[in-house]
Amino acid sequence: MPITTLDTRTALVVIDLQQGMTSLTLLHPLGEIVARSCALIEAFRRHTLPVVLVNVEGKPPGRSERGFRMQVLPADFAELLPALNQQPQDHIVTKRTPGAFTNTDLESYLKRQGITQIVLVGIATSNGVEATARHAYELGFNVSFAIDAITDGDAEAHANSVSRIFPKLGETGLSAAFITLLDNKE
């Protein structure tokens, strides 16, 4: 369903736009994903709405034949991209699983802020973004996706998430539509 409205208390959740992702082969140029995400970040900040910057640091314990193929991650792997222009008021979530809610303070932070809706952007559509969205939906948050600010390394997985999964979890739209909704709320 196309984006129609934003709750009064909506947060932007930016998934894994970090140094360790710059070497990935992605469907959409990373620069375009970052630029659209940054436009949303600035719009949320301008309207004093929360921005959550999520990074992944390693992988969960357990079986190791799946997920990251690197045994040792580069020292700067989890560093957020400088273009995000991290600000003191941004909430930082470091995760070790695909979803940003598991074993982090994300749920309690959003609830303390009175957040009822999240807008998701980032990498990877079928992994970090989808896992976070599913968990948010199960927790009762309204979920939205800025689909031109989300990408993946797998075309089929990306298409499946965007066309089949995301519409079941919430509304989708282009980043400009979200910015227009934010700017028209005043």
C-alpha positions as CSV (number, residue, x, y, z in Angstrom):
1,M,0.0,0.0,0.0
2,P,1.5,3.4,-0.9
3,I,2.3,5.7,1.9
4,T,-0.7,7.9,3.0
5,T,0.2,9.3,6.4
6,L,2.8,9.5,9.1
7,D,2.0,9.3,12.8
8,T,2.7,12.3,14.9
9,R,5.5,10.4,16.6
10,T,7.4,8.7,13.8
11,A,11.1,7.7,13.8
12,L,13.5,7.1,11.0
13,V,15.5,3.8,11.4
14,V,18.6,3.6,9.1
15,I,19.9,0.1,8.8
16,D,23.6,-0.7,8.3
17,L,24.8,2.2,6.2
18,Q,28.3,1.7,7.4
19,Q,31.9,1.2,6.2
20,G,31.7,-2.5,6.0
21,M,28.9,-2.4,3.4
22,T,30.8,-0.2,1.0
23,S,32.5,-3.1,-0.7
24,L,29.3,-5.0,-1.3
25,T,27.9,-5.5,-4.8
26,L,24.4,-4.0,-4.6
27,L,21.5,-3.6,-7.0
28,H,21.4,0.1,-6.6
29,P,24.4,2.4,-6.4
30,L,25.2,2.9,-2.7
31,G,25.7,6.6,-3.3
32,E,22.0,7.0,-4.3
33,I,20.8,5.0,-1.3
34,V,22.9,7.1,1.0
35,A,21.8,10.4,-0.6
36,R,18.1,9.5,-0.3
37,S,18.6,8.3,3.3
38,C,20.5,11.5,4.1
39,A,17.6,13.6,2.7
40,L,15.2,11.7,5.0
41,I,17.6,12.0,8.0
42,E,17.7,15.8,7.5
43,A,13.9,16.0,7.2
44,F,13.4,14.0,10.4
45,R,16.0,16.2,12.2
46,R,14.4,19.4,10.8
47,H,11.0,18.2,12.3
48,T,12.7,17.1,15.6
49,L,11.7,13.5,15.1
50,P,14.0,10.7,16.2
51,V,16.7,9.3,13.9
52,V,18.0,5.9,14.8
53,L,21.3,4.9,13.2
54,V,21.8,1.1,13.2
55,N,25.1,-0.7,12.5
56,V,26.0,-4.3,12.6
57,E,29.1,-5.5,14.5
58,G,29.9,-9.1,13.7
59,K,27.4,-11.9,13.8
60,P,25.4,-13.8,16.3
61,P,27.0,-16.7,18.1
62,G,26.3,-20.2,16.8
63,R,26.7,-21.8,13.4
64,S,29.1,-19.8,11.3
65,E,28.7,-21.2,7.7
66,R,26.0,-18.6,7.0
67,G,26.1,-14.8,7.0
68,F,29.3,-12.9,6.9
69,R,32.0,-14.9,5.2
70,M,34.9,-12.9,6.7
71,Q,36.5,-14.5,9.8
72,V,38.0,-11.2,10.9
73,L,36.1,-8.0,10.2
74,P,38.1,-4.9,9.3
75,A,38.6,-2.4,12.2
76,D,36.3,0.2,10.6
77,F,33.6,-2.3,9.6
78,A,30.9,-1.0,11.9
79,E,31.7,2.7,11.5
80,L,28.7,4.6,10.2
81,L,29.2,6.4,6.9
82,P,30.3,10.0,7.4
83,A,27.6,11.2,5.0
84,L,25.0,10.3,7.7
85,N,26.4,13.3,9.7
86,Q,25.7,11.6,13.0
87,Q,24.4,14.1,15.6
88,P,24.4,13.9,19.4
89,Q,20.6,13.5,19.5
90,D,20.7,10.5,17.1
91,H,20.1,7.1,18.8
92,I,22.8,4.5,17.9
93,V,21.9,0.8,17.9
94,T,24.7,-1.7,17.4
95,K,23.4,-5.2,16.6
96,R,24.8,-8.6,16.1
97,T,21.8,-10.2,14.4
98,P,19.9,-9.2,11.2
99,G,17.1,-7.4,13.0
100,A,17.7,-4.2,15.0
101,F,15.4,-5.2,17.9
102,T,17.0,-8.4,19.0
103,N,19.2,-7.9,22.1
104,T,19.3,-4.1,21.7
105,D,17.6,-1.2,23.4
106,L,15.7,-0.2,20.3
107,E,12.2,-1.1,21.5
108,S,12.6,0.5,24.8
109,Y,14.1,3.7,23.2
110,L,11.2,4.0,20.8
111,K,8.6,3.5,23.5
112,R,10.2,6.0,25.8
113,Q,10.0,8.5,22.9
114,G,6.3,7.7,22.3
115,I,7.0,6.4,18.8
116,T,4.1,4.6,17.1
117,Q,5.6,4.4,13.6
118,I,8.9,3.8,12.0
119,V,10.2,4.5,8.5
120,L,12.9,2.1,7.4
121,V,15.8,2.6,5.0
122,G,19.2,0.9,4.4
123,I,20.8,-2.4,3.6
124,A,19.9,-5.2,3.0
125,T,16.3,-5.3,1.9
126,S,15.8,-9.0,2.5
127,N,17.9,-9.2,5.6
128,G,18.4,-6.3,8.0
129,V,15.6,-4.2,6.8
130,E,13.0,-7.0,6.5
131,A,14.1,-8.6,9.8
132,T,13.7,-5.2,11.6
133,A,10.4,-4.6,9.9
134,R,8.9,-8.0,10.9
135,H,9.9,-7.5,14.5
136,A,8.6,-3.9,14.6
137,Y,5.3,-5.1,13.1
138,E,5.0,-7.9,15.8
139,L,5.7,-5.2,18.5
140,G,2.8,-3.2,17.2
141,F,4.6,-0.3,15.5
142,N,3.2,1.1,12.2
143,V,5.9,0.2,9.7
144,S,6.8,2.2,6.5
145,F,9.5,1.7,3.9
146,A,11.2,4.4,1.7
147,I,11.8,1.9,-1.0
148,D,14.1,4.0,-3.1
149,A,16.5,4.2,-0.1
150,I,16.7,0.4,0.4
151,T,18.8,-2.0,-1.5
152,D,20.1,-5.6,-1.5
153,G,22.8,-7.7,-3.3
154,D,20.2,-10.1,-4.5
155,A,17.7,-9.0,-7.1
156,E,15.1,-11.7,-6.5
157,A,15.3,-11.3,-2.7
158,H,14.9,-7.5,-3.0
159,A,11.9,-7.8,-5.4
160,N,10.3,-10.4,-3.1
161,S,10.6,-8.2,0.0
162,V,9.4,-5.0,-1.8
163,S,6.6,-6.5,-3.7
164,R,5.4,-9.3,-1.4
165,I,6.6,-8.9,2.2
166,F,6.6,-5.1,2.7
167,P,3.0,-4.5,1.6
168,K,1.9,-7.0,4.3
169,L,3.8,-5.2,7.0
170,G,3.0,-1.6,6.2
171,E,3.1,1.2,3.6
172,T,5.7,1.9,1.0
173,G,6.7,5.0,-0.9
174,L,9.6,7.0,-2.3
175,S,11.7,9.1,0.0
176,A,10.4,12.3,-1.5
177,A,6.8,11.3,-0.6
178,F,7.9,10.9,3.1
179,I,9.6,14.3,3.1
180,T,6.5,15.9,1.6
181,L,4.3,14.3,4.3
182,L,6.7,15.5,7.0
183,D,6.8,19.1,5.5
184,N,3.0,19.2,5.1
185,K,2.3,18.2,8.8
186,E,3.0,21.8,10.0
